[in-house]
Amino acid sequence: MKRMATGFILATFFISTIVFAMAKGPIKDGHKGKTGLEGAKVNCVYCHKKAAIAKKKGQDTKALIKGKYCAMKDCH
């Protein structure tokens, strides 16, 4: 029973990871194919780790756009 439950939990995490990775939205679609500083690909990790943008609702996007990671040529 434990093996079955563990397998089910692992499968659920695996499937949910794939589903969320394929999710579409205005942020992901708007940055598709863009490169940031030093030629790095712009994706979730780039924004939340390198640019240190917190994951929270209601952020002032106009203030974020003025940061050094967004205020560059061919970006915002």
Buried (B, 14 or more C-beta within 10 A) or exposed (E): EEEEEEEEEEEEEEEEEEEEEEEEEEEBEEBEEBBBEEEBEBBBEBBEEBBEBEEEEEEEEEEBEEEEBBEEEEBE
